[in-house]
Amino acid sequence: MQNLNDCLEWLDSLERALTVRTTGAWPLPAVLEHLAQSVEMSVEGFPLAKGALFQNTVGRAAFGVFRWRGRMSHGLAQPIPGAPALAGVSDWRPAARRLRAAITRFDAHAGPLAPHFAYGALAKGDYALAHCLHIANHRDEIVVRA
C-alpha cells in the first residue's frame, strides 16, 4: 500500500470477504482500532512522544529507511505510547469503519498535523506514506478469504 486509496481499497476487500482473521497477538478489532488511533492522532496529537533528540535522530532515520524500502517493520503487538486501551470486542466491522473515517478525515485535513510520537514533524505526504506502510505492516498478519 503506497497511498491512502490503496488503504481504503484494502478495507473494501475486508468488507467483501467471507472470513477475515489475524495470525498475530491481537484480534482483528484491536488491530483495526490501533490503526485508526494512529491516523486520528496524526491530526489530534499523540498522548506521549519520544524526546526531540530521539525524533530527530533515530526516529527520522527509521522513517527514512521505511520510506526507502517501501515497507515498515515494527512490533505488531506494541500499542501507541499513552493511547487508550484497545477494546476487547469481537465484531471487527465498527473498527474498520473507524479506520475508514480516520483515513478520510486525515486526507481532507488542511491544517497542521501533529508530530509523530517517534518520527517527529512530517509533511502530509510523508505522514500519508507512514500510515500506509503502518497499515500494510499490520496487514501481513491478516488473512482474508474472499
HURA-V412741 format. One record per residue. N is the residue number from 1. SS is DSSP state (h for helix, s for strand, l for the rest). NEAR is the number of other C-alpha atoms within 10 Angstrom. D_CENTER is the distance of its C-alpha to the mean C-alpha in whole Angstrom. Layout:
# HURA-V412741
n=N ss=SS near=NEAR d_center=D_CENTER
n=N ss=SS near=NEAR d_center=D_CENTER
This chain:
# HURA-V412741
n=1 ss=l near=20 d_center=12
n=2 ss=l near=16 d_center=13
n=3 ss=l near=14 d_center=12
n=4 ss=h near=19 d_center=11
n=5 ss=h near=14 d_center=14
n=6 ss=h near=13 d_center=13
n=7 ss=h near=20 d_center=10
n=8 ss=h near=19 d_center=12
n=9 ss=h near=13 d_center=15
n=10 ss=h near=16 d_center=13
n=11 ss=h near=18 d_center=13
n=12 ss=h near=13 d_center=16
n=13 ss=h near=15 d_center=17
n=14 ss=h near=21 d_center=16
n=15 ss=h near=17 d_center=18
n=16 ss=h near=13 d_center=21
n=17 ss=l near=13 d_center=21
n=18 ss=l near=10 d_center=24
n=19 ss=s near=11 d_center=22
n=20 ss=s near=16 d_center=18
n=21 ss=s near=15 d_center=18
n=22 ss=s near=17 d_center=16
n=23 ss=l near=11 d_center=18
n=24 ss=l near=14 d_center=16
n=25 ss=l near=12 d_center=16
n=26 ss=l near=17 d_center=14
n=27 ss=l near=18 d_center=15
n=28 ss=h near=26 d_center=13
n=29 ss=h near=22 d_center=13
n=30 ss=h near=22 d_center=12
n=31 ss=h near=26 d_center=9
n=32 ss=h near=26 d_center=8
n=33 ss=h near=21 d_center=9
n=34 ss=h near=27 d_center=7
n=35 ss=h near=26 d_center=4
n=36 ss=h near=22 d_center=6
n=37 ss=h near=21 d_center=7
n=38 ss=h near=26 d_center=5
n=39 ss=h near=28 d_center=6
n=40 ss=h near=20 d_center=9
n=41 ss=h near=21 d_center=10
n=42 ss=h near=23 d_center=10
n=43 ss=h near=19 d_center=13
n=44 ss=h near=14 d_center=14
n=45 ss=l near=16 d_center=14
n=46 ss=l near=20 d_center=13
n=47 ss=l near=12 d_center=16
n=48 ss=l near=13 d_center=16
n=49 ss=l near=18 d_center=16
n=50 ss=l near=15 d_center=18
n=51 ss=l near=12 d_center=21
n=52 ss=h near=13 d_center=22
n=53 ss=h near=11 d_center=23
n=54 ss=h near=16 d_center=20
n=55 ss=h near=21 d_center=18
n=56 ss=h near=15 d_center=21
n=57 ss=h near=13 d_center=22
n=58 ss=h near=13 d_center=19
n=59 ss=h near=20 d_center=16
n=60 ss=h near=18 d_center=17
n=61 ss=h near=14 d_center=19
n=62 ss=h near=16 d_center=16
n=63 ss=h near=22 d_center=14
n=64 ss=h near=14 d_center=17
n=65 ss=h near=13 d_center=17
n=66 ss=h near=17 d_center=14
n=67 ss=h near=16 d_center=15
n=68 ss=h near=10 d_center=18
n=69 ss=h near=9 d_center=17
n=70 ss=l near=14 d_center=15
n=71 ss=l near=18 d_center=13
n=72 ss=l near=20 d_center=11
n=73 ss=l near=12 d_center=12
n=74 ss=l near=9 d_center=11
n=75 ss=l near=8 d_center=13
n=76 ss=l near=16 d_center=11
n=77 ss=l near=13 d_center=13
n=78 ss=l near=10 d_center=12
n=79 ss=l near=17 d_center=11
n=80 ss=l near=19 d_center=10
n=81 ss=l near=13 d_center=14
n=82 ss=l near=10 d_center=15
n=83 ss=l near=14 d_center=13
n=84 ss=l near=11 d_center=15
n=85 ss=l near=11 d_center=16
n=86 ss=l near=15 d_center=14
n=87 ss=l near=12 d_center=16
n=88 ss=l near=11 d_center=19
n=89 ss=l near=12 d_center=19
n=90 ss=l near=11 d_center=20
n=91 ss=l near=12 d_center=19
n=92 ss=l near=19 d_center=16
n=93 ss=h near=15 d_center=16
n=94 ss=h near=14 d_center=16
n=95 ss=h near=21 d_center=12
n=96 ss=h near=23 d_center=12
n=97 ss=h near=16 d_center=14
n=98 ss=h near=17 d_center=12
n=99 ss=h near=24 d_center=9
n=100 ss=h near=22 d_center=11
n=101 ss=h near=16 d_center=13
n=102 ss=h near=21 d_center=10
n=103 ss=h near=24 d_center=9
n=104 ss=h near=15 d_center=13
n=105 ss=h near=14 d_center=14
n=106 ss=h near=21 d_center=12
n=107 ss=h near=15 d_center=14
n=108 ss=h near=9 d_center=17
n=109 ss=l near=12 d_center=17
n=110 ss=l near=10 d_center=19
n=111 ss=l near=9 d_center=20
n=112 ss=l near=13 d_center=19
n=113 ss=l near=18 d_center=15
n=114 ss=l near=17 d_center=15
n=115 ss=l near=20 d_center=15
n=116 ss=s near=22 d_center=12
n=117 ss=l near=23 d_center=13
n=118 ss=l near=23 d_center=13
n=119 ss=l near=23 d_center=14
n=120 ss=s near=20 d_center=16
n=121 ss=l near=18 d_center=16
n=122 ss=l near=18 d_center=15
n=123 ss=l near=11 d_center=16
n=124 ss=h near=17 d_center=14
n=125 ss=h near=11 d_center=14
n=126 ss=h near=14 d_center=13
n=127 ss=h near=21 d_center=10
n=128 ss=h near=20 d_center=10
n=129 ss=h near=21 d_center=10
n=130 ss=h near=25 d_center=8
n=131 ss=h near=24 d_center=5
n=132 ss=h near=25 d_center=7
n=133 ss=h near=22 d_center=8
n=134 ss=h near=21 d_center=5
n=135 ss=h near=23 d_center=5
n=136 ss=h near=20 d_center=8
n=137 ss=h near=18 d_center=9
n=138 ss=h near=22 d_center=8
n=139 ss=h near=16 d_center=10
n=140 ss=l near=12 d_center=13
n=141 ss=l near=17 d_center=14
n=142 ss=s near=18 d_center=14
n=143 ss=s near=15 d_center=17
n=144 ss=s near=16 d_center=18
n=145 ss=s near=12 d_center=22
n=146 ss=l near=11 d_center=23
